């Protein structure tokens, strides 16, 4: 009986370590959680199987909704920074870090909006995609509470909106 469980466990380990699946912009897309894995919705951090600094569900959603490599990279850059700001929101002494990461995210947002024509045909889709992804930041009670603390940390300060600029992109721009 014990041998049977050991064999099953070994098979599951081999299957879960295999790098396969969809390749997006030269990288493997993080896997969707298997049915036996607990979906982590009880923490702010969530699951980041590929250790790229972005929750896997957010990365998969960006890959699903965004149409070009530069736009996907810009969305990922922006949401990684915003994700860090949210994580700091509940840490002791995290208010100043959270505010700084939000300021950094405003530069990332200028990179992101560079790839969308302001008030052009793509602007509505840009806003819808951004809203859909931001909803994932609040997809559990723990994350909703954290988002409220984050939002409260930001209140009372003045933040700059930076003009659209490719120079704020921290990735290699491709021609597409």
N, C-alpha and C positions, 0 to 999 in steps of 0.2 A: 504494500500500500504506500509506504513512504517513498519507494523508488518511483512509483507512478507519479506522485506529486512532484518529485525532483525532475523527472523528465518533462512534465508539463511546464514547470517553472523555467527550465532551461530553454524550451521551445519559445516560450513567451519572451524571454530575454533576447534571444536571437532575432525574433521578429521585430521587437521594438527597437533594436539597435541598427537595423538595416536602414540605410539612406536610400530612400526611393520616394517617388511621388513627382509632383509637378515642379518644374524648374521655372522660376520667375526671375527675370533680369539676371540670369547667371547663377542664382542661388536656389537651393532646394527650399520650397515652401515648408514652413513648419507643419508637422502633421496635425490633423484633427485628433482630439483625444480618442483613444480606443475605448470601447464600451466598458472595459474593466478598470480604466483609470478614473480616479475621482476628478471631476472637473472642479478646478479650484476657483470657486466664487466666494469664498469666505475670507479672502485676503485682498489687499489692494494690488499686490504684486501679480497675482495670477500665475499662469504657466508661461515660461519663456524657454522652451526646449532648445532653441538654437542659440541662446545666450547672446542675442544681439541688442538687448536693452529695450525691447518692445514686446508686450504680451502677444502671444501667438494668435489669439482670436482677433486682435486688432490688425496684426500683420496680414492675416488671411483675408480680412474684410477689405483692407486697402487693395490687396491683389485682385480681389473680386470686382471692386467697384471702379478702380482707376484705370484709364485706358492707355497711358504711355509710360515708358520706363522713367523718364525724367519726372513726370508727375508723381508716380509711385514713390520714387526716391525722396522727392520733396515732402510728400505726405508723411513718409516714415521718419524723415529728419524732424519735422515739426512735432509729430506725436511722440517721438522718443523724448524730446525735451519737455513737452507738456506732461508726459507720464512721470518723469523725474520730479517735476514741480509738485505733482499730486502726491507722490510718495513722501516728499518732505513735509507735507502739510500737517501730518499728525505726529511727527517726531519732535522730541524735546529740542528746542532751539531751531526748529525747522522753518519758522516763519520767514526769516531773512533768506534762507536758501531757496525756499519756495518762490519768494518774490523775485530773486535773481534768475531762477530758471524760467519764470514767466517772462521776464525781460528778454532772456535769450530766445525764448519761443517766439517773441515778436519779430526777431530777425529771421528766424526760420520761416515764419508766416510770410515775410516779404519775399523769400525765395519761392515758396509755394505759390503765392499769388502771381508771381512773374510768369508762370506757365499757363495762366488763365487770363483771358482778355477781360479786363475790368468792364463790367456791365455789358459784355458781349454775349454771344450765344452760349459760351461755356460757363458763364458766371453762375447761372442758376444751378447747373449740375455740380459745380464746385461747392456751393453753399450746402446743397443737399448731401453730398458725400461727407463734407466736414461735420454736419449735424449727425448723420448716421454713425460715424465713427466716434464722435464725442458721446453718443448714447451708450456705447460700450464701456466708457469710463464709469458709467453709473449703473451697470447691469446687475448689481446686487445691493443688498441693504448696506453692507460694509463699505462698498465703493461709493454709494450715494451719500452716506454720512461723511466719508472722507472728502468727497467733492464739495460738500457744504462747508467743511472746515477750510478747505483750500480757497473757496470763493470768499469766505469771511476774512482770511489772511490778506487777500488782495484788496479788500475794500478800504477806502480812505486814501489810497495813493493815486498818483497820476502816472499813467503809462504812455509811452510814445508809440504811435503807429508809424512804422517805417515804410517808405515807398517801395514798390515792387523792385526787386533787384536780384539779378543772377549772382552778384558777388557774395550774397549771403548763403549760397548753396555750398554745403560742405561735402559734395560728391562730384564725381566726374560726369559732366554733362555729355549726353550722347545726342547725335543727330537722328531725330525720328519725326 
